[in-house]
Amino acid sequence: MRRIVLLCIIATCCVSIVQAQKGLSISDFFEKPFAKATMVHVEGSELTPYHLTLYRSVSFSDTYLVVDAMEKSVLTDARLAYSKEMGNQGKRLYYAFLALPPRDGHHANRYIFYRNASLREDGKDELTLVYMEGSATMDELKKLFKK
């Protein structure tokens, strides 16, 4: 009986994690395995000092593999944002910091951070996409990313 209860709890947690980005165009980048990608998933007490409950990131070292699709997804999700800061380098999206409304039935703030470091003159070929949830404000998160 304990095993069944434990399995139900684990299944519920996994479903809530997958649901975090559901409905967002960027969700595929966190749900599908990609070659040459580094994925990070953190939730729980480790994020408490940052006022976050969920942190997911994916970074690509060969940006040409996904840059067009990722940029398009970020721009699509930017339409949902109630607050956004975006910058271009030429015709390419260089960075985006988006604040999204909470998911249905939740109160946590949701954020998307995107950066195409390969567009900088001294930049390495790296593309980063981050999804976060929590009570942190956009200003708090911007300070963290500038460190």
Secondary structure, DSSP 8 states (H G I E B T S, - for coil): -HHHHHHHHHHHHHHHHHHTTTTSTTHHHHHS--TTEEEEEEESGGGGGGTEEEEEEEEESSGGGTHHHHHHHHHHHHTT-SEEEEEEETTEEEEEEEEE---TT---EEEEEEEEGGGSTT--S-EEEEEEEES--HHHHHHHHH-
